[in-house]
């Protein structure tokens, strides 16, 4: 069985600081690649900050300016990128996650389903279904934070409901302030089979 190396990139994010956040995020992606990761996993609402009401005005469509920039970083560093973004769709704001391959293509998108609506006014709009499917690195399912009721970011799953999340590892990475590496054995079947 081969190994998928996931770099958990906990970076300092300042609410609304798109330029500064992108600079820190790029350093995290670069660090994950240098550590041998195949997937760089970044925080929820990485560009504008979580429960930042300004995201209603400053969020972007997916695909759009922010996701396009992440596609460029994935291609530049030759690494898959999983990242949470504020997604605008008309007047709705979704707390979304995307998985981008190492060629810069968006493979999967998920809109957070379970929300903590009382934390932001106006609240995020709830998504209606999960995102998942087969990729070159195995079956991948995307969930955002409380969307899984324990775990977050990226979940790698296989037939029979076996899954491994990186939520706990991500919290450790945040405390230590560096990229952590998690290894997941493959091959895995696509989610939903």
Phi, psi and omega in degrees: 000135179270173186243138170255124179261123182249121175270117179269104188263093175270113182241151175292127179240130177255127180310124174081355183270071184305310184295312180295319179296318179296321179297315180291322178296316179300320177298321178296318178296316179299318179295319179298315179299315180297332179276359176094013180287147172264336178231129172259120181253123185249167185292166171297141177049048190295331186274316187250349180095146183287146183044046175257107183300339177297339179299336177297330178264332190252354178295163182235156173294163172236115358290155181182192189303311183291312181295325177298322179294320176294324176300318178297320179292320179299315179292317181302316184264356179062048184217145172291145179232128173247123185213146175266133184227151169279111185256121174268134175222097188066233179269354182276144173243122178251145171269096190249163173228145176232152170244123182246134180279176184286359174258001177087019180256135175287121181264319186220149173220141177224137174255126182309133184263309181270118186247158169253072190300333182288351183274346182213139179231119357288154183283165170297159172270137181284139172283174184238348181204160179276163177246132178190162178169181180277143176222175177298336180264005178121186177284132183228136173238139179257137172217156180241117172042243184294357175298340177248359185052050178127110188106172179184181178065255188247134176235128176255125188230159175220173182309144178092005176081008178284128182217155175225119179261171180239016182303312181296316179298324181297319179296321178297317179300322180297316181295317182280342176070031179213171179286130174255153179244131175243140180248133178236128181286143175229170014279149177239145177279157177300146178301140176093357178269000000 
